[in-house]
Amino acid sequence: MAKPGRILIVGGGIAGLTAAAALHQRGFAAELIERDPEWRTVGGGIAVQPNGMRVLRRLGIADAVERAGMVVRRWLFRDQHGDVLCANDLEALWGAVGPFIGIERSKLQASLLAGAAAVSCRLGIWITALAQEDHGVSVAFNDGNTGHYDVVVGADGIASTVRRLALGAASPVYSGQMTWRSVAPLHPGKLEGVQFWLGDACFFGLCPVGGGRTYGFGNVTAPHVHDPVPGRCERLRRHFAGFGGLVRDYLAALEGDERIHCGAVEWLESDQWHNGRVVLIGDAAHASSPMMGQGGCMAMEDALVLAEVLDSAADVESALAAFAGRRRPRVTWVQQESRAVGKSLDMPPAMRNQALREHGTKKLCHRFEPLTAPP
């Protein structure tokens, strides 16, 4: 096919930066814009699971991510006092797909930026209008400039401006859970893999991210609330006061209110991911509950698959249709399984804990096994 001449990527998060690297690798003339005036990250840490690392290996970024983070070999569920309900061997589950890496988001961003270094990135810029034309998309920017592109990629998250302008409004759905995310010093010698400590209508997760630091994420089933920054650390400690062991140690090690990010857990259901020459990837297309920890990995896979189909299809429109057709079954699986995990963790504790003791390892393998195949 005649390759698209200019591709605009809107959004500089995991989806956008991975798309920039993947499209450049395939020889496309891509450029990226990011609304934020500086490179920042929210949420503290992240797990780049082996299917995400497989994408980064294809793009030459995996080694840097592995050096900056920490290999995680086990996934455990515990009750709130620390008793193990089930333990899972991640290397046995994922095999040769790749390592499971815990990493601080700022360090992942630095690795992705290095991988996309050849792509022009403009900060503090966003789109204000777009118009589909016969052979491209005209775009207006907030700084008064305009541009014409063969393809526009919306990688601008769950509140996507690209989605609103090109496909109409699609409102995120509140999952019924609030989450508090942070990173604190907790020596990895104390932490045996990624862990979910389960309470009554709440859980606290811990994942080592290297450098003697740990990513912590506390989820509480509750109405949507605004949690102001002042006093946030102490309120979080009160939420999980009944938890013992490593959760107590982690909360004691937190370094300040402003280092804790609080937000609602939301997902997005959209039947349409593309329109003409505009396509959505990552959370802009299919934000999911984080119960499988696959949001970033799905975004990475989206980016790689989009570059592949644009490089091989007969024309842009058929490439974007092929992208959606190829990605939807896999993304739907992750969304469905993530919801199932959320429901199971909200069961009465005695019933939930017994189910995890009896079937937890089998269920986790069933959940992730389809993702061991290439996207």
Residue frames relative to the residue before (quaternion, step in Angstrom):
aa qw qx qy qz dx dy dz
M 1.0000 0.0000 0.0000 0.0000 0.00 0.00 0.00
A 0.4952 -0.5826 0.5272 0.3708 3.55 -1.28 0.27
K 0.3969 -0.7528 0.4706 0.2331 3.56 -0.48 1.19
P 0.5660 -0.5604 0.4666 0.3845 3.58 -1.16 0.56
G 0.4537 -0.7252 0.4512 0.2543 3.55 -0.88 0.94
R 0.8057 0.0473 0.0042 0.5905 3.60 0.92 -0.87
I 0.0719 -0.7833 0.6173 0.0141 3.55 -0.92 0.95
L 0.1811 -0.7701 0.6051 0.0893 3.56 -0.88 1.01
I 0.1487 -0.7580 0.6315 0.0681 3.55 -0.88 1.04
V 0.1585 -0.7912 0.5876 0.0604 3.57 -0.69 1.12
G 0.7547 0.3122 -0.2634 0.5133 3.57 -0.47 1.22
G 0.1675 -0.8276 0.5339 0.0434 3.55 -0.76 1.09
G 0.3662 0.7079 -0.5166 0.3129 3.58 1.00 0.79
I 0.8031 -0.2495 0.1890 0.5071 3.56 -1.21 -0.47
A 0.6675 0.5065 -0.3128 0.4474 3.59 0.87 -0.92
G 0.7132 0.4769 -0.2716 0.4361 3.57 0.78 -1.02
L 0.6855 0.4751 -0.2969 0.4650 3.59 0.87 -0.87
T 0.6404 0.5003 -0.3335 0.4778 3.59 1.01 -0.70
A 0.6306 0.5210 -0.3306 0.4708 3.58 1.03 -0.75
A 0.6254 0.5377 -0.3434 0.4493 3.60 0.98 -0.79
A 0.6768 0.4817 -0.2946 0.4723 3.59 0.90 -0.91
A 0.6822 0.4986 -0.2959 0.4455 3.60 0.90 -0.93
L 0.6750 0.4843 -0.3007 0.4685 3.59 0.92 -0.85
H 0.6367 0.5122 -0.3345 0.4695 3.60 0.98 -0.76
Q 0.6301 0.5426 -0.3402 0.4391 3.58 0.96 -0.83
R 0.7102 0.4373 -0.2495 0.4921 3.60 1.08 -0.70
G 0.6008 -0.6224 0.3376 0.3711 3.58 1.26 0.15
F 0.4556 0.6845 -0.4559 0.3407 3.59 1.21 0.32
A 0.4131 -0.6708 0.5585 0.2599 3.54 -1.23 0.59
A 0.0787 0.8240 -0.5494 0.1139 3.55 0.05 1.32
E 0.0300 -0.7515 0.6555 0.0678 3.52 -1.30 0.46
L 0.2569 -0.7872 0.5529 0.0930 3.55 -1.15 0.70
I 0.0957 -0.7615 0.6361 0.0795 3.55 -1.12 0.72
E 0.1032 -0.7776 0.6195 0.0300 3.55 -1.17 0.72
R 0.5023 -0.6926 0.4418 0.2698 3.55 -0.81 1.08
D 0.6514 0.5188 -0.3248 0.4484 3.60 0.93 -0.83
P 0.4492 -0.7101 0.4673 0.2749 3.63 -0.90 0.79
E 0.7730 0.1623 -0.1406 0.5969 3.60 1.24 -0.08
W 0.5640 -0.5947 0.4427 0.3636 3.55 -1.25 0.41
R 0.1213 0.7860 -0.5920 0.1304 3.56 -0.51 1.22
T 0.2009 -0.7561 0.6072 0.1385 3.53 -1.29 0.37
V 0.2051 -0.7602 0.6068 0.1082 3.54 -1.25 0.57
G 0.7418 0.4526 -0.3022 0.3918 3.54 -1.04 0.77
G 0.4926 -0.7176 0.3928 0.2968 3.57 1.24 -0.14
G 0.8255 -0.1292 0.1414 0.5309 3.58 0.28 -1.24
I 0.1001 -0.7734 0.6227 0.0642 3.51 -1.37 0.09
A 0.3148 -0.6972 0.6018 0.2295 3.55 -1.24 0.47
V 0.1569 -0.7383 0.6489 0.0963 3.56 -0.81 1.04
Q 0.2216 -0.8175 0.5227 0.0962 3.53 -0.18 1.32
P 0.7304 -0.4885 0.2420 0.4115 3.59 -1.17 0.47
N 0.6356 0.5133 -0.3631 0.4480 3.63 1.00 -0.58
G 0.6241 0.5012 -0.3389 0.4944 3.59 1.17 -0.49
M 0.6436 0.5151 -0.3188 0.4678 3.58 1.00 -0.81
R 0.5840 0.5641 -0.3734 0.4487 3.60 1.11 -0.58
V 0.6368 0.5060 -0.3231 0.4838 3.60 1.01 -0.78
L 0.6917 0.4844 -0.2894 0.4507 3.58 0.81 -0.98
R 0.5999 0.5419 -0.3632 0.4632 3.58 1.11 -0.56
R 0.6299 0.5274 -0.3288 0.4658 3.60 1.02 -0.76
L 0.7351 0.4163 -0.2158 0.4897 3.57 1.09 -0.72
G 0.5245 -0.6674 0.3965 0.3497 3.60 1.27 0.06
I 0.5553 0.6309 -0.3660 0.3995 3.60 1.25 0.36
A 0.5159 0.7069 -0.3978 0.2755 3.60 1.17 -0.54
D 0.6505 0.5330 -0.3403 0.4206 3.61 0.86 -0.87
A 0.6551 0.5090 -0.3162 0.4602 3.59 0.96 -0.85
V 0.6507 0.5068 -0.3178 0.4678 3.60 0.99 -0.79
E 0.6591 0.5043 -0.3175 0.4588 3.57 0.93 -0.82
R 0.6508 0.5071 -0.3203 0.4656 3.61 0.99 -0.76
A 0.7080 0.4743 -0.2639 0.4518 3.59 1.01 -0.82
G 0.7512 0.3621 -0.1970 0.5156 3.58 1.19 -0.46
M 0.4715 -0.6461 0.5160 0.3066 3.53 -1.17 -0.65
V 0.4361 -0.6851 0.5196 0.2654 3.55 -0.95 0.91
V 0.1547 -0.7699 0.6167 0.0548 3.56 -0.92 1.03
R 0.1728 -0.8431 0.5071 0.0464 3.58 -0.66 1.11
R 0.7854 0.2388 -0.1406 0.5535 3.60 1.19 -0.27
W 0.1680 -0.7433 0.6406 0.0943 3.55 -1.25 0.61
L 0.0303 -0.8292 0.5568 -0.0393 3.56 -0.54 1.19
F 0.1887 -0.7050 0.6657 0.1559 3.50 -1.31 0.56
R 0.0428 -0.7871 0.6152 -0.0122 3.57 -0.93 1.00
D 0.4683 -0.5990 0.5316 0.3732 3.53 -1.24 0.22
Q 0.7162 -0.4925 0.2632 0.4187 3.60 -1.18 0.24
H 0.6566 0.4876 -0.3127 0.4831 3.59 1.26 -0.23
G 0.6396 -0.5700 0.3108 0.4115 3.59 1.28 -0.05
D 0.4909 0.6528 -0.4533 0.3571 3.61 1.18 -0.09
V 0.4429 -0.7125 0.4820 0.2526 3.59 -0.84 1.02
L 0.2470 -0.7647 0.5823 0.1228 3.55 -0.90 1.02
C 0.7510 -0.1986 0.0990 0.6219 3.57 1.14 -0.69
A 0.1694 -0.7723 0.6076 0.0757 3.56 -1.17 0.66
N 0.1434 -0.8155 0.5606 0.0153 3.54 -0.88 1.00
D 0.3519 -0.7262 0.5619 0.1818 3.54 -0.98 0.98
L 0.2898 -0.8026 0.4962 0.1599 3.59 -0.28 1.25
E 0.6250 0.5338 -0.3541 0.4460 3.61 1.04 -0.62
A 0.6420 0.4989 -0.3228 0.4846 3.59 1.07 -0.69
L 0.6483 0.5303 -0.3156 0.4460 3.58 1.01 -0.81
W 0.7978 0.3408 -0.1593 0.4712 3.59 0.72 -1.08
G 0.2817 -0.7954 0.5028 0.1877 3.61 1.16 -0.33
A 0.8275 -0.2222 0.1896 0.4795 3.54 -0.98 -0.96
V 0.3773 0.7436 -0.4898 0.2546 3.62 1.22 0.06
G 0.6646 -0.4588 0.3194 0.4958 3.58 0.98 -0.83
P 0.6186 -0.5442 0.4011 0.4004 3.59 -1.26 0.03
F 0.4013 -0.6410 0.5972 0.2671 3.52 -1.37 0.35
I 0.0792 -0.8457 0.5274 -0.0204 3.59 -0.44 1.23
G 0.1877 -0.7233 0.6524 0.1266 3.55 -0.98 0.93
I 0.0822 0.8119 -0.5643 0.1247 3.58 -0.78 1.01
E 0.5006 -0.6067 0.5154 0.3400 3.55 -1.18 0.55
R 0.5657 -0.6343 0.4056 0.3364 3.58 -0.96 0.84
S 0.6247 0.5433 -0.3511 0.4375 3.60 0.99 -0.70
K 0.6753 0.4808 -0.2949 0.4752 3.59 1.03 -0.74
L 0.6071 0.5164 -0.3549 0.4886 3.59 1.08 -0.62
Q 0.6419 0.5233 -0.3270 0.4552 3.58 0.93 -0.86
A 0.6438 0.5222 -0.3302 0.4515 3.60 0.93 -0.84
S 0.6579 0.5003 -0.3107 0.4694 3.60 0.99 -0.79
L 0.6612 0.4944 -0.3056 0.4743 3.59 0.98 -0.81
L 0.6252 0.5306 -0.3363 0.4631 3.59 1.03 -0.74
A 0.6428 0.5074 -0.3239 0.4738 3.58 0.99 -0.79
G 0.6651 0.5072 -0.3013 0.4579 3.59 1.02 -0.78
A 0.7392 0.3623 -0.2069 0.5287 3.58 1.18 -0.55
A 0.2793 0.8246 -0.4663 0.1567 3.59 1.28 0.28
A 0.6702 0.5152 -0.3063 0.4377 3.60 1.09 -0.61
V 0.6288 0.5285 -0.3295 0.4655 3.60 1.27 -0.18
S 0.4760 -0.6717 0.4917 0.2837 3.58 -0.94 0.92
C 0.0461 -0.7920 0.6086 -0.0114 3.60 -0.81 1.06
R 0.0904 -0.7857 0.6110 0.0334 3.58 -0.88 0.97
L 0.2348 -0.7887 0.5589 0.1019 3.55 -0.73 1.13
G 0.7778 0.3210 -0.2519 0.4780 3.55 -1.23 0.54
I 0.6125 0.5317 -0.3370 0.4781 3.59 1.24 0.39
W 0.0697 0.7769 -0.6245 0.0394 3.54 -1.07 0.82
I 0.5224 -0.6324 0.4627 0.3363 3.56 -1.24 0.32
T 0.2352 -0.7728 0.5767 0.1221 3.54 -1.13 0.75
A 0.7901 0.0000 0.0066 0.6130 3.59 1.22 -0.39
L 0.0071 0.7708 -0.6355 -0.0445 3.53 -1.27 0.41
A 0.1188 -0.7833 0.6087 0.0427 3.54 -1.18 0.65
Q 0.3599 -0.7228 0.5526 0.2064 3.55 -0.84 1.03
E 0.0721 -0.7757 0.6265 0.0233 3.54 -1.04 0.88
D 0.7580 -0.4012 0.2418 0.4538 3.58 -1.26 0.14
H 0.8324 0.1009 -0.0138 0.5447 3.57 0.85 -0.92
G 0.8132 0.1519 -0.1143 0.5501 3.56 0.97 0.72
V 0.4125 -0.6735 0.5586 0.2537 3.51 -1.38 -0.22
S 0.2320 -0.7483 0.6059 0.1382 3.55 -0.89 0.98
V 0.1140 -0.8142 0.5692 -0.0065 3.55 -0.86 1.04
A 0.1719 -0.7478 0.6314 0.1123 3.55 -1.10 0.79
F 0.2510 -0.7845 0.5576 0.1029 3.54 -1.02 0.93
N 0.6575 -0.5451 0.3640 0.3716 3.55 -1.27 0.43
D 0.6760 0.4942 -0.3050 0.4535 3.61 1.14 -0.46
G 0.6351 -0.5598 0.3154 0.4287 3.58 1.30 0.22
N 0.5804 0.5785 -0.3816 0.4275 3.59 1.22 -0.20
T 0.2102 -0.7463 0.6153 0.1422 3.54 -1.33 0.30
G 0.0558 -0.7951 0.6022 0.0449 3.55 -1.27 0.27
H 0.2601 -0.7383 0.6003 0.1641 3.53 -1.30 0.42
Y 0.0416 -0.8249 0.5617 -0.0485 3.55 -0.73 1.12
D 0.4998 -0.6392 0.4951 0.3106 3.54 -1.20 0.55
V 0.7803 0.0329 -0.0027 0.6245 3.59 1.14 -0.67
V 0.1289 -0.7419 0.6504 0.0998 3.56 -1.18 0.70
V 0.1684 -0.7850 0.5937 0.0550 3.55 -0.83 1.10
G 0.2147 -0.7787 0.5796 0.1076 3.57 -0.61 1.13
A 0.0869 0.7822 -0.6052 0.1195 3.55 -0.40 1.32
D 0.4330 0.7566 -0.3844 0.3037 3.54 1.22 0.59
G 0.7132 -0.5587 0.2507 0.3412 3.53 0.96 0.94
I 0.7792 -0.3980 0.2441 0.4181 3.50 -1.40 0.08
A 0.7175 0.3723 -0.2351 0.5398 3.62 1.18 -0.53
S 0.0790 0.8854 -0.4558 0.0456 3.56 1.18 0.68
T 0.3710 -0.7013 0.5725 0.2069 3.54 -0.93 1.02
V 0.6167 0.5493 -0.3468 0.4446 3.59 1.01 -0.77
R 0.6475 0.5133 -0.3266 0.4590 3.59 0.92 -0.84
R 0.6646 0.5067 -0.3122 0.4518 3.58 0.89 -0.91
L 0.7169 0.4615 -0.2666 0.4495 3.60 0.86 -0.90
A 0.7782 0.3780 -0.1861 0.4656 3.59 0.95 -0.84
L 0.8156 0.2303 -0.0958 0.5221 3.58 1.06 -0.68
G 0.5603 -0.5955 0.4008 0.4134 3.60 1.23 -0.18
A 0.6820 -0.5152 0.3440 0.3887 3.54 -1.30 0.28
A 0.0466 0.7386 -0.6723 0.0197 3.52 -1.22 0.71
S 0.2390 -0.8280 0.4946 0.1127 3.55 -0.33 1.24
P 0.4726 -0.6515 0.5102 0.3031 3.59 -0.97 0.82
V 0.3360 -0.7307 0.5668 0.1786 3.54 -1.21 0.64
Y 0.3886 -0.7124 0.5332 0.2392 3.58 -0.84 0.97
S 0.3933 -0.7607 0.4776 0.1964 3.56 -0.78 1.06
G 0.5306 -0.6114 0.4205 0.4097 3.58 1.24 -0.37
Q 0.6990 0.4248 -0.2684 0.5089 3.58 1.27 0.16
M 0.2229 -0.7193 0.6428 0.1406 3.51 -1.22 0.75
T 0.1239 -0.8055 0.5767 0.0568 3.57 -1.09 0.70
W 0.1758 -0.7508 0.6306 0.0879 3.53 -1.15 0.79
R 0.0545 -0.8248 0.5621 -0.0293 3.59 -0.61 1.17
S 0.1114 0.7899 -0.5890 0.1292 3.55 -1.00 0.82
V 0.2411 -0.7090 0.6275 0.2129 3.53 -1.40 0.01
A 0.0198 0.8014 -0.5951 0.0568 3.57 -0.91 0.94
P 0.5617 -0.5891 0.4425 0.3762 3.59 -1.18 0.41
L 0.2262 0.7193 -0.6284 0.1910 3.55 -0.76 1.12
H 0.3989 -0.7626 0.4443 0.2488 3.57 -0.29 1.22
P 0.5048 -0.6880 0.4269 0.2994 3.61 -0.80 0.99
G 0.5255 0.6306 -0.4194 0.3876 3.59 1.18 -0.32
K 0.6628 0.4897 -0.2939 0.4843 3.56 1.22 -0.48
L 0.7356 0.4333 -0.1959 0.4826 3.55 1.20 -0.49
E 0.1744 -0.7960 0.5763 0.0618 3.54 -0.59 1.19
G 0.8319 -0.1574 0.0574 0.5291 3.55 0.07 1.29
V 0.6567 -0.4409 0.3961 0.4664 3.55 -1.33 -0.29
Q 0.0767 -0.8272 0.5564 -0.0148 3.56 -0.88 0.96
F 0.1560 -0.7345 0.6519 0.1057 3.52 -1.20 0.71
W 0.1419 -0.7675 0.6234 0.0472 3.55 -0.67 1.21
L 0.1833 -0.8504 0.4923 0.0287 3.55 -0.45 1.27
G 0.0936 -0.7831 0.6141 0.0297 3.53 -0.86 1.07
D 0.6789 -0.4310 0.3743 0.4618 3.55 -1.20 -0.58
A 0.8285 -0.0987 -0.0049 0.5512 3.60 -0.41 1.30
C 0.7307 0.2929 -0.2483 0.5645 3.57 1.08 0.70
F 0.0034 0.7737 -0.6311 -0.0561 3.55 -1.28 0.26
F 0.2177 -0.7456 0.6123 0.1477 3.54 -1.29 0.38
G 0.1670 -0.8018 0.5706 0.0602 3.55 -0.79 1.10
L 0.1080 -0.7745 0.6220 0.0397 3.54 -1.19 0.71
C 0.0506 0.7882 -0.6103 0.0613 3.57 -0.94 0.92
P 0.3803 -0.7196 0.5229 0.2532 3.64 -0.69 0.98
V 0.1460 -0.8130 0.5611 0.0533 3.57 -0.99 0.85
G 0.6313 -0.5499 0.3273 0.4381 3.59 1.26 0.24
G 0.7905 0.3269 -0.2364 0.4608 3.53 -1.29 0.34
G 0.6251 -0.5621 0.3381 0.4232 3.58 1.15 0.55
R 0.6133 0.5402 -0.3434 0.4627 3.57 1.24 0.38
T 0.2102 -0.7773 0.5890 0.0688 3.52 -1.25 0.66
Y 0.3547 -0.6943 0.5911 0.2066 3.52 -1.14 0.80
G 0.0602 -0.8035 0.5922 0.0097 3.57 -0.82 1.02
F 0.0016 0.7980 -0.6020 0.0261 3.58 -0.97 0.83
G 0.1130 -0.8033 0.5846 0.0159 3.51 -0.64 1.20
N 0.1029 -0.8002 0.5902 0.0261 3.58 -0.79 1.05
V 0.0454 -0.7890 0.6126 -0.0094 3.56 -0.96 0.93
T 0.3590 -0.7003 0.5735 0.2275 3.58 -0.91 0.92
A 0.2791 0.7512 -0.5237 0.2889 3.55 -0.41 1.28
P 0.6193 -0.4986 0.4228 0.4349 3.59 -1.24 0.18
H 0.6043 -0.5435 0.4387 0.3834 3.55 -1.25 0.47
V 0.0464 0.8061 -0.5851 0.0759 3.57 -0.68 1.11
H 0.3600 -0.6597 0.5985 0.2775 3.54 -1.34 0.24
D 0.1322 -0.7936 0.5919 0.0485 3.56 -0.68 1.11
P 0.3025 -0.7855 0.5038 0.1941 3.62 -0.22 1.19
V 0.6190 -0.5861 0.3801 0.3588 3.56 -1.13 0.66
P 0.6663 0.4860 -0.3428 0.4498 3.66 0.74 -0.84
G 0.8224 0.1966 -0.1729 0.5052 3.56 -0.79 1.03
R 0.4098 0.7490 -0.4556 0.2520 3.62 1.25 -0.07
C 0.6384 0.5435 -0.3364 0.4288 3.60 0.92 -0.85
E 0.6920 0.4729 -0.2854 0.4648 3.57 0.83 -0.94
R 0.6348 0.5141 -0.3381 0.4673 3.61 1.01 -0.73
L 0.6344 0.5214 -0.3361 0.4613 3.60 0.99 -0.77
R 0.6376 0.5173 -0.3305 0.4655 3.58 0.98 -0.79
R 0.6552 0.5067 -0.3216 0.4590 3.59 0.99 -0.75
H 0.5908 0.5797 -0.3628 0.4281 3.59 1.05 -0.76
F 0.8084 0.2522 -0.0878 0.5246 3.55 0.93 -0.97
A 0.2214 0.8190 -0.5004 0.1726 3.58 1.18 0.62
G 0.6780 0.5060 -0.2966 0.4431 3.59 1.11 -0.57
F 0.5688 0.5892 -0.3852 0.4253 3.59 1.28 -0.05
G 0.2887 -0.7790 0.5370 0.1465 3.54 -1.12 0.67
G 0.7741 0.4496 -0.2279 0.3831 3.51 -1.31 -0.53
L 0.8682 -0.0655 0.0725 0.4864 3.51 -0.96 -0.99
V 0.6013 0.5439 -0.3740 0.4503 3.61 1.05 -0.59
R 0.6463 0.5045 -0.3144 0.4784 3.56 0.94 -0.85
D 0.6561 0.5089 -0.3109 0.4625 3.60 0.95 -0.88
Y 0.6493 0.5204 -0.3184 0.4542 3.57 0.96 -0.86
L 0.6827 0.4895 -0.2962 0.4544 3.58 0.80 -0.98
A 0.6361 0.5207 -0.3295 0.4644 3.58 1.06 -0.67
A 0.6960 0.4885 -0.2664 0.4539 3.59 1.14 -0.63
L 0.4394 0.7036 -0.4633 0.3118 3.62 1.23 -0.16
E 0.3581 -0.8103 0.4464 0.1262 3.54 -0.88 1.03
G 0.8221 -0.1644 0.0919 0.5373 3.63 1.14 0.16
D 0.6541 -0.5475 0.3647 0.3734 3.55 -1.19 0.63
E 0.6972 0.5118 -0.2801 0.4165 3.56 0.87 -0.99
R 0.6380 0.5310 -0.3297 0.4498 3.60 1.23 -0.26
I 0.6376 0.4996 -0.3249 0.4881 3.58 1.29 -0.01
H 0.1906 -0.7733 0.5968 0.0970 3.57 -0.77 1.06
C 0.0964 -0.7880 0.6071 0.0345 3.57 -0.88 0.98
G 0.1724 0.7923 -0.5726 0.1211 3.57 -0.91 0.87
A 0.5517 -0.5896 0.4755 0.3490 3.52 -1.32 0.25
V 0.3808 -0.6728 0.5804 0.2557 3.55 -1.15 0.65
E 0.0433 0.8087 -0.5794 0.0916 3.57 -0.55 1.20
W 0.1235 -0.7592 0.6255 0.1308 3.52 -1.27 0.33
L 0.2959 -0.7505 0.5731 0.1438 3.53 -1.32 0.36
E 0.0977 -0.7701 0.6286 0.0480 3.54 -0.90 0.98
S 0.1185 0.7874 -0.5923 0.1230 3.56 -0.59 1.15
D 0.3683 -0.7494 0.5116 0.2023 3.56 -0.83 1.01
Q 0.7650 0.3145 -0.1551 0.5402 3.57 1.19 -0.43
W 0.1370 -0.8113 0.5674 0.0331 3.54 -0.78 1.12
H 0.7925 0.1732 -0.1102 0.5743 3.60 1.21 -0.14
N 0.0336 -0.7618 0.6469 0.0067 3.50 -1.28 0.53
G 0.8168 -0.0311 -0.0238 0.5756 3.55 -0.50 1.17
R 0.7703 -0.2972 0.2496 0.5059 3.56 -0.62 -1.17
V 0.5473 0.5531 -0.4168 0.4699 3.56 1.19 0.60
V 0.0071 -0.8030 0.5947 -0.0394 3.58 -0.89 0.99
L 0.2906 -0.7461 0.5777 0.1587 3.55 -1.15 0.74
I 0.0424 -0.7778 0.6262 0.0314 3.55 -1.15 0.71
G 0.7903 0.3119 -0.2221 0.4785 3.57 -1.28 0.32
D 0.8352 -0.1932 0.1426 0.4947 3.55 -1.15 -0.66
A 0.5554 0.6018 -0.4002 0.4113 3.61 1.12 -0.44
A 0.7293 0.3957 -0.2177 0.5139 3.57 1.14 -0.66
H 0.8502 -0.0054 0.1178 0.5131 3.57 0.78 -1.01
A 0.0151 0.8132 -0.5800 0.0464 3.60 0.69 1.01
S 0.1393 -0.8128 0.5653 0.0193 3.55 -0.90 1.01
S 0.6067 -0.4753 0.4731 0.4268 3.51 -1.33 0.21
P 0.4414 -0.7427 0.4402 0.2447 3.63 -0.89 0.86
M 0.3542 0.7968 -0.4536 0.1842 3.60 1.21 0.15
M 0.6980 0.3804 -0.2764 0.5401 3.60 1.23 -0.25
G 0.4008 -0.7397 0.4604 0.2833 3.59 1.25 -0.12
Q 0.4910 0.7110 -0.3779 0.3326 3.57 1.21 0.53
G 0.3847 0.7571 -0.4779 0.2246 3.63 1.19 -0.02
G 0.6995 0.4590 -0.2760 0.4731 3.58 0.81 -0.96
C 0.6597 0.5143 -0.3104 0.4516 3.57 0.98 -0.80
M 0.6297 0.5125 -0.3402 0.4744 3.59 1.02 -0.72
A 0.6289 0.5278 -0.3316 0.4646 3.59 1.04 -0.73
M 0.6464 0.5126 -0.3167 0.4681 3.58 0.97 -0.83
E 0.6550 0.5010 -0.3143 0.4703 3.57 0.95 -0.86
D 0.5992 0.5622 -0.3515 0.4487 3.59 1.00 -0.82
A 0.6788 0.5143 -0.2974 0.4316 3.56 0.81 -1.05
L 0.6772 0.4940 -0.2969 0.4574 3.57 0.89 -0.92
V 0.6734 0.4933 -0.2981 0.4629 3.58 0.89 -0.94
L 0.6264 0.5359 -0.3461 0.4479 3.61 0.96 -0.77
A 0.6576 0.4945 -0.3157 0.4726 3.59 0.91 -0.85
E 0.6476 0.5285 -0.3236 0.4435 3.60 0.97 -0.80
V 0.7186 0.4452 -0.2792 0.4555 3.59 0.79 -0.96
L 0.6189 0.5265 -0.3519 0.4647 3.60 1.05 -0.62
D 0.6720 0.5070 -0.2828 0.4598 3.56 1.13 -0.65
S 0.7936 0.3538 -0.1540 0.4705 3.58 1.14 -0.54
A 0.6251 0.5686 -0.3540 0.4007 3.63 1.08 -0.54
A 0.6405 -0.5662 0.3712 0.3625 3.55 -1.25 0.46
D 0.7953 -0.0361 0.0402 0.6038 3.60 1.06 -0.64
V 0.7088 -0.4801 0.3059 0.4166 3.55 -1.28 0.34
E 0.6747 0.5156 -0.3180 0.4216 3.58 0.79 -0.98
S 0.6850 0.4559 -0.2985 0.4835 3.60 0.90 -0.83
A 0.5934 0.5583 -0.3666 0.4492 3.61 1.13 -0.57
L 0.6919 0.4704 -0.2915 0.4638 3.58 0.87 -0.90
A 0.6189 0.5157 -0.3447 0.4819 3.59 1.09 -0.64
A 0.6424 0.5141 -0.3182 0.4710 3.60 1.02 -0.79
F 0.6102 0.5532 -0.3460 0.4494 3.57 1.04 -0.77
A 0.6932 0.4718 -0.2850 0.4644 3.59 0.78 -1.01
G 0.6653 0.5134 -0.3078 0.4462 3.57 0.93 -0.85
R 0.6838 0.4864 -0.2817 0.4652 3.55 1.02 -0.77
R 0.7404 0.4385 -0.2328 0.4531 3.59 0.96 -0.83
R 0.5996 0.6330 -0.3790 0.3100 3.60 0.94 -0.76
P 0.6713 0.4899 -0.3572 0.4264 3.69 0.73 -0.78
R 0.6683 0.5047 -0.3037 0.4543 3.59 0.96 -0.81
V 0.6600 0.4931 -0.2997 0.4812 3.57 0.96 -0.88
T 0.6338 0.5324 -0.3304 0.4535 3.60 0.96 -0.82
W 0.6165 0.5421 -0.3377 0.4604 3.57 1.01 -0.79
V 0.6751 0.4908 -0.2971 0.4638 3.59 0.84 -0.97
Q 0.6584 0.5040 -0.3217 0.4571 3.60 0.91 -0.84
Q 0.6730 0.4979 -0.3018 0.4562 3.58 0.89 -0.90
E 0.6904 0.4746 -0.2848 0.4659 3.56 0.89 -0.92
S 0.6112 0.5464 -0.3524 0.4514 3.59 1.06 -0.68
R 0.6539 0.4949 -0.3129 0.4790 3.56 0.98 -0.80
A 0.6360 0.5321 -0.3310 0.4503 3.57 0.99 -0.81
V 0.6268 0.5204 -0.3350 0.4734 3.58 1.02 -0.77
G 0.6492 0.5283 -0.3200 0.4439 3.58 0.89 -0.92
K 0.6683 0.4938 -0.3019 0.4673 3.58 0.94 -0.87
S 0.6647 0.5083 -0.3159 0.4474 3.58 0.95 -0.84
L 0.6701 0.4932 -0.3094 0.4604 3.60 1.00 -0.73
D 0.6676 0.4870 -0.2979 0.4780 3.59 1.23 -0.39
M 0.4135 0.6942 -0.4819 0.3390 3.59 1.26 0.15
P 0.6429 -0.4683 0.3962 0.4587 3.63 -1.19 0.28
P 0.5962 -0.6434 0.3309 0.3480 3.61 -0.74 1.02
A 0.6665 0.5068 -0.3331 0.4336 3.62 0.81 -0.88
M 0.6702 0.4894 -0.2909 0.4762 3.58 0.96 -0.90
R 0.6570 0.5141 -0.3037 0.4602 3.59 0.93 -0.92
N 0.6820 0.4978 -0.3017 0.4428 3.58 0.83 -0.95
Q 0.6429 0.5104 -0.3265 0.4686 3.57 1.00 -0.77
A 0.6392 0.5241 -0.3264 0.4585 3.59 0.98 -0.82
L 0.6634 0.4947 -0.3108 0.4675 3.59 0.97 -0.78
R 0.6239 0.5316 -0.3464 0.4563 3.59 1.00 -0.72
E 0.7485 0.4245 -0.2217 0.4587 3.56 0.91 -0.93
H 0.8469 0.1623 -0.0289 0.5056 3.58 0.90 -0.91
G 0.3912 0.7817 -0.4449 0.1949 3.61 1.24 -0.11
T 0.6821 0.4842 -0.3006 0.4581 3.59 0.85 -0.92
K 0.6487 0.5155 -0.3134 0.4639 3.58 0.95 -0.86
K 0.6626 0.5099 -0.3057 0.4555 3.58 0.94 -0.87
L 0.6624 0.5023 -0.3231 0.4522 3.59 0.90 -0.86
C 0.6459 0.5104 -0.3236 0.4664 3.60 0.95 -0.81
H 0.6330 0.5309 -0.3218 0.4625 3.58 0.99 -0.85
R 0.6604 0.5420 -0.2963 0.4270 3.56 1.00 -0.90
F 0.7976 0.3384 -0.1542 0.4749 3.57 0.84 -0.98
E 0.5003 0.6979 -0.4245 0.2872 3.62 1.12 -0.49
P 0.6476 0.5185 -0.3570 0.4294 3.68 0.86 -0.72
L 0.6601 0.5266 -0.3096 0.4371 3.60 1.13 -0.58
T 0.5198 0.6230 -0.4332 0.3923 3.59 1.23 -0.08
A 0.6044 0.5307 -0.3568 0.4752 3.62 1.21 -0.43
P 0.5897 -0.5824 0.4057 0.3853 3.63 -1.06 0.60
P 0.5620 -0.6293 0.4146 0.3410 3.61 -1.08 0.66
